[in-house]
């Protein structure tokens, strides 16, 4: 009988890949009546099951070997030891992190020993080979023309962001003051557009190769550049109000008189550089995906992408730079041009607050919460309305003898906007401008949330807060919950490990929200999509929500610092930790980015990014929840290929 059983244990091997992360699966099928010993056994007993890898520098092991199902423990009289073993079937999985290489072969062997009630086989070995491709090589074979096209579209979309659009009046103002002739204005405007392309394409790519995508994140979220950008906007606003005039230094002006062309080009280049730096706060998430390509080792594709982006980005600004030359040739009719500049100054004043708000939210200063921000906007736009009606006048303005129809219409629109803003002081979501405002969780008095809580639980808000220390009796109070909040009264976590542990205890799927304090699109998604009752109901009941802030500056305890497997740097803040996590695992650094996971940290469906279509988002959540329920009934869940 025994002679007929040659191999009581048969091994099969497969790999599952998700970006640079992969899972090696070792599956053993065991004959009836036989058992395979565990991977952890005491000394003096039988040979334990162990995996030996051929030495390689192409990958790193991540975490410990996992077993499904868990082994059975018995006291073995033969060895006089308590031993653990598997019967029928066992699946061993090992997570690994791939390094940059075109192809990877992971070789090795599994050493094991099996027994039945009568006898044991000698220690045996099973060889394995896993062949994997890193995503860097796969992406490099992509269609560059298609990538160029989408980069071009991204550049056009970037014009509409709140950090870029108000730069247009600065461009107009500069070329009004410096265009002395049609030919010179056109040359300067052409050089201005070319400078934008050169700066984005060359400097942006060099930054990515030298410093990685973290440089873009620093520029868009760190307090220093944001305060500088805020100061620049205030400077231009006060200049438009007539407080002073921004001109080139006298030495540069004198040099320009002698070398007119050189002087004009220097001014145009300076304006282009200012535009690129200030706009990076909003274009960072768009450009970030291209910069990740460079940091991952590619050169051609990020250059093509940055060129396409900057070409579209520069085109409207170049046209607006040409327009002032036409304005200067028009007859001067009163102070209409000064009025335009003052109106633009009010817009600069309002939109410049966005930069101060980003720094405030990122560092938790608490000086520009939602109600303060809205109060400032209400005052600014009210004053703008009075200015349009001629009730407010600056020193360089002409008298307004009567209100023209265009000014009246603009005044009506402005006061309508003010009325629209007022309910926001009491918790109205203001979906139309949600991306420009601090998150609603910073509002001290949210009437809508108070009503929702009392309807939901039938208790006063203070009682609700006292009972909402965790999602469930099995789960802990969320870390960082003292300064981070989820929108719309949702409960969740801000620490990945803590949230995953809770999800396993509750046997629920996980909704990962890669977000940021300075993320305009994140606020729009929360206001327009998350607020939908269908989405809220699913997030609240079907998932454990984990919001990972990639730009938060809270310093982590030293024992929670991580060394990046992507760039080798130590990550000491909450934001840097999860920015690295997003880049390392998903090869993406744009927010928002939504991922649905099971308890084994495997993707349930393909992740989603910014999309204001509520129906598609509901389908995304339902598909992930259905896949989770399907896997609960299957011991070997399928892996979603991304």
C-alpha positions as CSV (number, residue, x, y, z in Angstrom):
1,X,0.0,0.0,0.0
2,X,2.7,2.4,1.0
3,X,4.7,1.6,-2.1
4,X,1.9,3.0,-4.2
5,X,2.0,6.4,-2.6
6,X,5.0,8.1,-4.1
7,X,4.2,11.7,-3.3
8,X,1.6,12.2,-0.5
9,X,2.1,16.0,-0.8
10,X,1.9,17.8,-4.2
11,X,2.9,21.5,-4.6
12,X,1.7,24.1,-7.0
13,X,3.0,27.7,-7.2
14,X,1.5,30.9,-8.5
15,X,2.1,34.6,-8.2
16,X,-0.2,37.6,-7.9
17,X,1.1,41.1,-8.9
18,X,-0.1,44.6,-8.0
19,X,2.3,47.2,-9.3
20,X,5.7,46.7,-7.6
21,X,4.0,44.6,-4.9
22,X,3.6,40.9,-5.4
23,X,2.3,37.8,-3.5
24,X,3.9,34.4,-3.9
25,X,1.4,31.6,-3.3
26,X,2.6,28.1,-2.3
27,X,-0.3,25.6,-2.3
28,X,0.1,22.0,-0.9
29,X,-2.5,19.3,-1.6
30,X,-2.2,16.5,0.9
31,X,-3.4,12.9,0.4
32,X,-6.0,11.6,2.8
33,X,-4.6,10.1,5.9
34,X,-1.4,12.1,5.6
35,X,-0.4,15.4,7.2
36,X,2.2,18.1,6.4
37,X,4.1,19.6,9.3
38,X,3.8,23.3,10.1
39,X,6.4,26.0,9.4
40,X,7.1,26.5,13.1
41,X,8.1,23.5,15.1
42,X,10.1,23.0,18.3
43,X,13.7,21.6,18.1
44,X,14.1,17.8,18.3
45,X,11.1,17.0,16.3
46,X,10.3,16.3,12.6
47,X,11.5,18.5,9.7
48,X,9.3,21.6,9.5
49,X,8.0,23.1,6.3
50,X,10.4,25.9,5.2
51,X,10.9,28.0,2.1
52,X,14.4,28.8,0.8
53,X,15.0,31.5,-1.8
54,X,18.0,31.6,-4.1
55,X,19.8,34.8,-3.1
56,X,18.6,37.7,-5.1
57,X,18.8,41.5,-5.0
58,X,15.7,41.9,-7.2
59,X,13.1,41.8,-4.4
60,X,12.5,42.2,-0.6
61,X,10.3,40.1,1.6
62,X,7.5,42.1,3.2
63,X,6.0,40.8,6.4
64,X,5.8,37.2,7.6
65,X,4.6,34.0,5.8
66,X,0.9,33.5,6.2
67,X,-1.0,30.3,6.4
68,X,-4.6,29.4,5.5
69,X,-6.0,27.4,7.2
70,X,-4.2,27.5,10.5
71,X,-2.5,24.2,11.5
72,X,-3.9,21.7,14.0
73,X,-1.9,21.2,17.2
74,X,-1.6,17.7,18.8
75,X,0.7,16.0,21.3
76,X,2.9,13.5,19.4
77,X,3.9,10.5,21.5
78,X,6.6,9.4,19.1
79,X,8.5,12.7,19.4
80,X,7.1,13.5,22.9
81,X,6.4,17.0,21.7
82,X,3.4,19.2,20.9
83,X,3.4,19.5,17.1
84,X,1.3,21.4,14.5
85,X,0.4,20.1,11.1
86,X,-1.9,20.6,8.1
87,X,-4.2,18.1,6.5
88,X,-5.9,18.0,3.1
89,X,-4.7,21.4,1.9
90,X,-2.7,24.5,2.9
91,X,-2.0,27.8,1.2
92,X,1.2,29.6,2.2
93,X,1.5,33.2,1.0
94,X,4.5,35.6,1.1
95,X,4.3,39.2,0.2
96,X,7.3,40.7,-1.6
97,X,8.4,44.1,-2.9
98,X,9.9,44.2,-6.4
99,X,12.8,46.4,-7.3
100,X,13.4,48.2,-10.6
101,X,14.3,45.6,-13.2
102,X,13.0,44.5,-16.5
103,X,12.3,40.9,-15.6
104,X,12.5,39.1,-12.3
105,X,13.0,35.4,-11.6
106,X,12.5,34.2,-8.1
107,X,13.9,30.7,-7.6
108,X,14.1,28.4,-4.6
109,X,12.7,25.3,-3.0
110,X,10.3,24.2,-0.4
111,X,11.7,21.7,2.2
112,X,9.0,19.6,3.9
113,X,8.2,16.3,5.6
114,X,4.9,14.4,5.8
115,X,3.6,11.5,7.9
116,X,0.6,9.3,8.5
117,X,-0.4,7.2,11.5
118,X,2.1,4.5,10.5
119,X,5.2,6.0,8.9
120,X,6.9,9.2,7.6
121,X,8.4,10.1,4.3
122,X,12.0,11.3,4.2
123,X,12.5,15.1,4.1
124,X,11.6,16.2,0.5
125,X,12.2,19.2,-1.6
126,X,10.0,20.9,-4.3
127,X,11.6,23.5,-6.6
128,X,9.8,26.6,-7.6
129,X,10.4,29.5,-10.1
130,X,8.3,32.7,-10.3
131,X,8.7,34.9,-13.3
132,X,7.5,38.5,-12.9
133,X,7.7,41.8,-14.8
134,X,7.9,45.1,-13.1
135,X,5.3,47.6,-14.1
136,X,7.9,50.2,-15.0
137,X,8.9,48.2,-18.1
138,X,5.3,47.5,-19.0
139,X,4.4,51.2,-18.8
140,X,7.3,52.2,-20.9
141,X,5.9,50.3,-23.9
142,X,2.7,52.4,-23.8
143,X,1.6,54.7,-26.6
144,X,3.5,57.9,-26.2
145,X,1.2,59.8,-28.6
146,X,-1.8,58.8,-26.5
147,X,0.0,59.8,-23.4
148,X,0.8,63.2,-25.0
149,X,-2.8,63.7,-25.9
150,X,-4.1,63.1,-22.3
151,X,-1.3,65.2,-20.9
152,X,-2.4,68.0,-23.3
153,X,-6.0,67.7,-22.0
154,X,-4.7,67.8,-18.4
155,X,-3.0,71.0,-19.2
156,X,-6.2,72.6,-20.4
157,X,-8.0,71.4,-17.3
158,X,-5.3,72.9,-15.1
159,X,-6.2,76.4,-16.3
160,X,-9.5,76.1,-14.4
161,X,-8.0,75.4,-11.0
162,X,-8.2,78.1,-8.3
163,X,-4.5,78.6,-8.1
164,X,-4.0,79.1,-11.9
165,X,-7.1,81.1,-13.1
166,X,-6.3,84.2,-11.0
167,X,-2.8,84.3,-12.5
168,X,-4.4,85.5,-15.8
169,X,-4.9,89.1,-14.6
170,X,-1.3,89.2,-13.5
171,X,-0.3,88.3,-17.0
172,X,-2.6,90.9,-18.5
173,X,-1.3,93.6,-16.1
174,X,2.3,92.8,-16.9
175,X,2.0,93.0,-20.6
176,X,-0.2,96.1,-20.4
177,X,2.7,97.9,-18.6
178,X,5.5,96.5,-20.8
179,X,4.2,96.2,-24.3
180,X,5.4,99.3,-26.2
181,X,4.7,98.0,-29.7
182,X,2.8,95.2,-31.4
183,X,5.9,93.5,-32.6
184,X,7.6,93.6,-29.2
185,X,4.5,92.5,-27.4
186,X,4.1,89.5,-29.7
187,X,7.7,88.5,-29.3
188,X,7.5,88.8,-25.6
189,X,4.2,86.9,-25.5
190,X,5.7,84.1,-27.7
191,X,8.8,83.9,-25.5
192,X,6.5,83.9,-22.4
193,X,4.7,80.8,-23.7
194,X,7.9,79.1,-24.7
195,X,9.3,79.8,-21.2
196,X,6.4,78.1,-19.6
197,X,7.0,75.0,-21.7
198,X,10.7,75.0,-21.1
199,X,10.3,75.4,-17.3
200,X,7.8,72.7,-16.9
201,X,9.4,70.2,-19.3
202,X,13.1,70.6,-18.2
203,X,13.0,71.8,-14.6
204,X,10.0,69.7,-13.7
205,X,11.6,66.5,-15.0
206,X,14.9,67.3,-13.4
207,X,13.1,67.8,-10.0
208,X,11.4,64.5,-10.4
209,X,14.7,62.6,-11.2
210,X,16.7,64.3,-8.5
211,X,14.1,64.5,-5.6
212,X,11.2,62.3,-6.6
213,X,7.5,63.2,-6.5
214,X,7.9,64.3,-2.9
215,X,9.3,67.6,-4.1
216,X,5.9,68.5,-5.8
217,X,4.1,67.5,-2.6
218,X,6.4,69.8,-0.5
219,X,5.8,72.7,-2.9
220,X,2.1,72.3,-2.7
221,X,1.6,71.6,1.0
222,X,4.6,73.0,3.0
223,X,3.9,76.2,4.9
224,X,6.8,78.2,3.4
225,X,5.8,78.1,-0.3
226,X,2.1,78.5,0.6
227,X,2.7,81.6,2.6
228,X,5.0,82.9,-0.1
229,X,2.2,82.3,-2.7
230,X,-0.3,83.9,-0.3
231,X,1.9,87.0,0.0
232,X,2.3,87.2,-3.8
233,X,-1.5,87.2,-4.3
234,X,-1.9,89.8,-1.6
235,X,0.9,91.9,-3.2
236,X,-0.8,91.8,-6.6
237,X,-4.2,92.6,-5.1
238,X,-2.9,95.7,-3.3
239,X,-1.2,96.7,-6.5
240,X,-4.4,96.4,-8.4
241,X,-6.1,98.5,-5.7
242,X,-3.6,101.3,-6.5
243,X,-1.5,101.1,-3.4
244,X,1.6,100.9,-5.5
245,X,2.7,99.8,-8.9
246,X,4.8,96.7,-9.5
247,X,7.6,97.5,-11.9
248,X,11.0,96.0,-12.8
249,X,14.0,97.3,-10.8
250,X,15.5,100.5,-12.1
251,X,18.8,98.9,-13.0
252,X,16.9,96.3,-15.1
253,X,14.8,99.0,-16.7
254,X,17.9,101.0,-17.6
255,X,19.5,97.9,-19.1
256,X,16.3,97.3,-21.0
257,X,16.5,100.7,-22.6
258,X,20.0,99.8,-24.0
259,X,19.1,96.2,-24.9
260,X,15.4,96.3,-25.3
261,X,14.9,92.8,-26.6
262,X,16.9,91.2,-23.8
263,X,15.1,93.2,-21.1
264,X,11.7,92.3,-22.5
265,X,12.6,88.6,-22.6
266,X,13.9,88.7,-19.0
267,X,10.5,90.1,-17.8
268,X,8.5,87.5,-19.8
269,X,10.7,84.7,-18.3
270,X,10.2,86.0,-14.8
271,X,6.4,86.1,-15.3
272,X,6.5,82.5,-16.7
273,X,8.5,81.3,-13.7
274,X,6.1,83.0,-11.3
275,X,3.2,81.3,-13.0
276,X,4.8,77.9,-12.8
277,X,5.7,78.2,-9.1
278,X,2.4,79.6,-7.9
279,X,0.3,77.2,-10.0
280,X,2.2,74.1,-8.7
281,X,0.0,74.1,-5.6
282,X,-3.0,73.1,-7.8
283,X,-1.3,71.5,-10.7
284,X,0.8,69.3,-8.5
285,X,-1.7,66.4,-8.3
286,X,-2.0,66.5,-12.1
287,X,1.7,66.8,-12.8
288,X,2.5,64.4,-10.0
289,X,1.5,61.3,-12.0
290,X,3.9,62.3,-14.7
291,X,6.7,63.0,-12.2
292,X,6.3,59.6,-10.7
293,X,7.3,58.2,-14.1
294,X,10.6,60.0,-13.9
295,X,11.3,59.0,-10.3
296,X,10.7,55.4,-11.3
297,X,13.5,55.5,-13.8
298,X,11.9,56.6,-17.0
299,X,13.1,59.6,-19.0
300,X,11.3,59.8,-22.3
301,X,7.7,59.4,-21.2
302,X,7.7,62.0,-18.5
303,X,9.4,64.5,-20.8
304,X,6.7,63.8,-23.4
305,X,4.0,64.1,-20.8
306,X,5.4,67.3,-19.3
307,X,5.7,68.8,-22.8
308,X,2.1,68.0,-23.6
309,X,0.9,69.4,-20.3
310,X,2.9,72.6,-20.5
311,X,2.0,73.2,-24.2
312,X,-1.7,73.2,-23.4
313,X,-1.1,75.1,-20.2
314,X,0.9,77.8,-21.9
315,X,-1.5,78.3,-24.9
316,X,-4.2,80.3,-23.1
317,X,-1.7,82.4,-21.2
318,X,0.1,83.2,-24.4
319,X,-3.1,84.4,-26.0
320,X,-3.9,86.5,-23.0
321,X,-0.4,87.9,-23.2
322,X,-1.0,89.0,-26.8
323,X,-4.4,90.6,-25.9
324,X,-3.0,93.6,-23.9
325,X,-1.2,94.9,-27.0
326,X,-4.6,95.2,-28.5
327,X,-6.0,96.9,-25.4
328,X,-3.2,99.5,-25.5
329,X,-4.2,100.4,-29.1
330,X,-7.9,101.1,-28.0
331,X,-8.9,104.6,-27.2
332,X,-8.7,105.4,-23.5
333,X,-12.3,105.9,-22.4
334,X,-12.4,107.0,-18.8
335,X,-11.3,104.7,-16.0
336,X,-12.8,101.5,-17.3
337,X,-9.4,99.8,-17.3
338,X,-8.7,100.7,-13.7
339,X,-12.1,99.3,-12.8
340,X,-11.2,96.0,-14.4
341,X,-8.0,95.9,-12.4
342,X,-9.8,96.7,-9.1
343,X,-12.3,93.9,-9.8
344,X,-9.4,91.5,-10.5
345,X,-7.8,92.7,-7.3
346,X,-10.8,91.6,-5.2
347,X,-10.6,88.2,-6.9
348,X,-6.9,88.0,-6.1
349,X,-7.7,88.9,-2.5
350,X,-10.3,86.1,-2.2
351,X,-8.5,83.4,-4.1
352,X,-5.2,84.0,-2.4
353,X,-6.7,82.8,0.9
354,X,-6.6,79.3,-0.5
355,X,-2.9,79.1,0.0
356,X,-3.1,80.3,3.6
357,X,-5.9,77.7,4.1
358,X,-3.8,74.9,2.8
359,X,-1.0,75.7,5.2
360,X,-3.5,76.1,8.0
361,X,-5.2,72.7,7.4
362,X,-1.9,70.9,6.8
363,X,-0.3,72.1,10.1
364,X,-3.5,72.4,12.1
365,X,-3.0,76.0,13.1
366,X,-6.7,76.6,13.4
367,X,-6.6,80.2,12.3
368,X,-8.6,79.9,9.1
369,X,-11.4,77.5,9.7
370,X,-14.4,77.3,7.4
371,X,-16.5,80.0,9.1
372,X,-13.6,82.4,9.2
373,X,-12.8,81.7,5.5
374,X,-16.5,82.2,4.5
375,X,-16.8,85.4,6.6
376,X,-13.8,86.9,4.8
377,X,-15.3,85.9,1.4
378,X,-18.6,87.4,2.3
379,X,-17.0,90.7,3.3
380,X,-14.7,90.8,0.2
381,X,-17.5,90.1,-2.3
382,X,-19.9,92.5,-0.6
383,X,-17.3,95.2,-0.9
384,X,-16.8,94.2,-4.6
385,X,-20.6,94.6,-5.1
386,X,-20.6,98.1,-3.6
387,X,-17.6,99.0,-5.8
388,X,-19.4,97.9,-8.9
389,X,-22.3,100.2,-7.9
390,X,-19.9,103.1,-7.4
391,X,-20.4,103.2,-3.6
392,X,-16.7,102.4,-3.0
393,X,-13.9,104.3,-4.8
394,X,-10.1,104.0,-4.8
395,X,-7.6,106.9,-5.3
396,X,-7.0,106.2,-9.0
397,X,-10.7,105.6,-9.9
398,X,-12.8,108.0,-11.9
399,X,-16.2,109.2,-10.6
400,X,-19.1,106.9,-11.5
401,X,-21.8,109.3,-12.6
402,X,-24.2,106.5,-13.5
403,X,-24.2,102.7,-13.3
404,X,-24.0,101.0,-16.7
405,X,-25.9,97.9,-17.4
406,X,-22.9,95.6,-17.4
407,X,-21.8,96.9,-14.0
408,X,-25.3,96.4,-12.7
409,X,-25.4,92.9,-13.9
410,X,-22.0,92.1,-12.3
411,X,-23.2,93.7,-9.1
412,X,-26.3,91.5,-9.1
413,X,-24.2,88.4,-9.7
414,X,-21.8,89.4,-6.9
415,X,-24.5,90.0,-4.3
416,X,-26.3,86.8,-5.4
417,X,-23.0,85.0,-4.7
418,X,-22.8,86.7,-1.2
419,X,-26.3,85.5,-0.4
420,X,-25.3,82.0,-1.6
421,X,-22.3,82.0,0.8
422,X,-24.3,83.0,4.0
423,X,-25.9,79.6,4.6
424,X,-22.5,78.1,4.5
425,X,-21.8,79.8,7.9
426,X,-24.3,77.4,9.4
427,X,-23.3,74.2,7.6
428,X,-24.7,74.4,4.1
429,X,-22.3,72.3,1.9
430,X,-22.0,74.9,-0.9
431,X,-21.2,72.2,-3.4
432,X,-20.5,74.6,-6.2
433,X,-17.4,76.0,-4.6
434,X,-16.5,73.2,-2.2
435,X,-13.1,72.8,-3.7
436,X,-12.1,76.3,-2.8
437,X,-13.2,76.1,0.9
438,X,-11.7,74.5,4.0
439,X,-13.4,71.1,4.8
440,X,-16.8,71.2,6.5
441,X,-15.4,69.3,9.5
442,X,-13.6,72.5,10.5
443,X,-16.9,74.3,11.0
444,X,-17.6,75.0,14.7
445,X,-21.4,75.2,14.3
446,X,-22.7,72.8,11.7
447,X,-26.5,73.0,12.0
448,X,-27.0,70.3,9.3
449,X,-24.8,67.8,11.2
450,X,-26.5,68.5,14.5
451,X,-30.0,67.8,12.9
452,X,-28.7,64.7,11.2
453,X,-27.2,63.3,14.4
454,X,-30.3,64.0,16.5
455,X,-32.6,62.4,13.9
456,X,-30.3,59.4,13.5
457,X,-29.8,58.7,17.2
458,X,-32.5,60.7,18.9
459,X,-29.9,62.1,21.4
460,X,-28.2,65.5,21.9
461,X,-24.9,66.1,20.2
462,X,-22.9,65.9,23.4
463,X,-24.3,62.4,24.2
464,X,-23.5,61.3,20.7
465,X,-19.9,62.5,20.9
466,X,-19.5,60.7,24.2
467,X,-20.6,57.4,22.8
468,X,-18.8,57.6,19.5
469,X,-15.3,56.7,20.7
470,X,-15.0,53.9,18.2
471,X,-16.8,52.2,15.3
472,X,-17.7,49.2,17.5
473,X,-17.0,47.7,20.8
474,X,-14.4,45.5,19.1
475,X,-12.5,48.5,17.6
476,X,-10.2,51.1,19.1
477,X,-10.7,54.9,19.2
478,X,-9.2,56.3,16.0
479,X,-5.6,57.6,16.2
480,X,-5.2,61.2,15.1
481,X,-9.0,61.7,15.6
482,X,-8.3,64.7,17.7
483,X,-7.4,66.8,14.6
484,X,-8.6,64.7,11.7
485,X,-12.3,64.2,10.8
486,X,-14.3,62.5,8.1
487,X,-17.0,64.5,6.3
488,X,-20.8,64.1,6.8
489,X,-20.5,62.6,10.3
490,X,-18.9,59.4,9.0
491,X,-16.7,57.4,11.4
492,X,-13.5,55.8,10.4
493,X,-9.7,55.7,10.8
494,X,-6.7,57.7,9.8
495,X,-4.1,55.0,10.4
496,X,-3.9,52.2,7.9
497,X,-2.9,49.4,10.4
498,X,-5.5,50.3,12.9
499,X,-8.2,50.5,10.3
500,X,-7.3,47.2,8.8
501,X,-7.3,45.5,12.2
502,X,-10.8,46.9,12.8
503,X,-12.0,45.7,9.4
504,X,-10.8,42.1,10.2
505,X,-12.5,42.1,13.5
506,X,-15.8,43.3,12.0
507,X,-15.3,41.1,8.9
508,X,-16.0,44.1,6.6
509,X,-14.3,45.4,3.4
510,X,-12.1,48.5,3.6
511,X,-12.6,51.8,1.8
512,X,-9.3,53.6,1.5
513,X,-9.4,57.3,0.8
514,X,-6.1,58.8,-0.3
515,X,-6.7,62.5,0.4
516,X,-5.1,65.7,1.4
517,X,-5.8,69.0,3.1
518,X,-4.8,70.9,0.0
519,X,-6.7,68.6,-2.4
520,X,-9.4,70.6,-4.2
521,X,-10.8,67.6,-6.0
522,X,-11.1,65.7,-2.7
523,X,-13.3,68.4,-1.3
524,X,-15.4,68.4,-4.4
525,X,-15.9,64.6,-4.3
526,X,-16.9,64.8,-0.6
527,X,-19.4,67.6,-1.2
528,X,-20.9,66.3,-4.5
529,X,-20.5,62.5,-4.3
530,X,-20.1,61.4,-0.7
531,X,-23.0,63.6,0.3
532,X,-25.4,61.5,-1.8
533,X,-27.6,59.4,0.5
534,X,-26.8,56.2,-1.4
535,X,-23.1,56.7,-1.0
536,X,-23.3,57.7,2.6
537,X,-25.4,54.7,3.4
538,X,-22.9,52.3,1.8
539,X,-19.8,53.9,3.4
540,X,-21.5,53.9,6.8
541,X,-22.8,50.4,6.8
542,X,-20.8,48.3,4.4
543,X,-17.2,49.5,4.8
544,X,-14.6,50.5,7.3
545,X,-13.4,53.9,6.0
546,X,-9.7,54.7,6.3
547,X,-8.8,58.3,5.2
548,X,-5.0,58.5,4.6
549,X,-3.8,62.2,4.4
550,X,-0.7,62.4,2.2
551,X,0.1,66.0,3.2
552,X,-0.5,66.1,6.9
553,X,2.6,67.4,8.8
554,X,1.9,65.7,12.2
555,X,5.1,64.1,13.4
556,X,4.9,60.4,14.1
557,X,6.4,58.7,17.2
558,X,9.9,57.4,16.4
559,X,8.7,53.8,16.6
560,X,6.3,54.5,13.7
561,X,8.9,56.0,11.3
562,X,9.4,54.0,8.2
563,X,12.2,53.7,5.6
564,X,10.7,54.0,2.1
565,X,11.2,51.0,-0.2
566,X,10.7,53.5,-3.0
567,X,13.3,56.2,-2.4
568,X,15.1,54.8,0.7
569,X,14.3,57.9,2.8
570,X,13.0,57.9,6.4
571,X,9.4,59.1,6.6
572,X,8.7,60.9,9.9
573,X,5.4,62.5,9.4
574,X,1.9,61.1,8.8
575,X,1.6,62.7,5.4
576,X,5.0,61.5,4.1
577,X,4.3,58.0,5.4
578,X,1.0,57.6,3.4
579,X,2.2,59.5,0.4
580,X,5.0,57.0,0.2
581,X,2.5,54.2,0.8
582,X,0.4,55.3,-2.1
583,X,3.3,55.7,-4.5
584,X,5.0,52.4,-3.4
585,X,1.9,50.2,-3.6
586,X,-0.2,51.8,-6.4
587,X,2.4,53.8,-8.4
588,X,0.1,56.9,-8.1
589,X,0.5,60.1,-6.2
590,X,-2.6,62.0,-7.3
591,X,-5.6,62.5,-4.9
592,X,-8.3,61.6,-4.5
593,X,-7.7,58.0,-5.0
594,X,-10.1,55.3,-3.7
595,X,-9.2,51.7,-3.1
596,X,-11.4,48.8,-1.9
597,X,-9.6,46.1,0.0
598,X,-10.4,42.8,1.7
599,X,-9.0,41.7,5.0
600,X,-5.9,40.2,3.3
601,X,-5.2,43.7,1.8
602,X,-6.0,42.5,-1.7
603,X,-7.8,44.8,-4.1
604,X,-11.5,43.9,-4.5
605,X,-12.0,46.0,-7.7
606,X,-9.9,48.4,-9.7
607,X,-9.2,51.6,-7.8
608,X,-11.0,54.8,-8.7
609,X,-9.9,58.4,-8.9
610,X,-11.7,61.8,-9.3
611,X,-15.2,61.3,-10.9
612,X,-18.2,63.4,-9.9
613,X,-20.7,60.8,-11.4
614,X,-22.5,59.5,-8.4
615,X,-24.0,56.5,-10.1
616,X,-20.6,55.3,-11.2
617,X,-19.3,55.7,-7.6
618,X,-22.3,53.7,-6.2
619,X,-21.5,51.0,-8.8
620,X,-17.9,51.0,-7.7
621,X,-18.9,50.5,-4.0
622,X,-21.4,47.8,-4.8
623,X,-19.0,45.9,-7.0
624,X,-16.4,45.9,-4.3
625,X,-18.9,44.8,-1.6
626,X,-20.2,42.0,-3.8
627,X,-16.7,40.8,-4.5
628,X,-15.9,40.8,-0.8
629,X,-18.9,38.6,0.0
630,X,-17.9,36.3,-2.8
631,X,-14.4,35.9,-1.4
632,X,-15.7,35.1,2.1
633,X,-17.1,31.9,0.7
634,X,-13.9,31.0,-1.2
635,X,-10.6,30.0,0.6
636,X,-8.5,31.2,-2.4
637,X,-10.0,34.5,-3.5
638,X,-9.2,35.7,-7.0
639,X,-6.8,38.6,-7.5
640,X,-8.0,41.6,-9.4
641,X,-5.5,42.4,-12.1
642,X,-4.8,46.2,-12.4
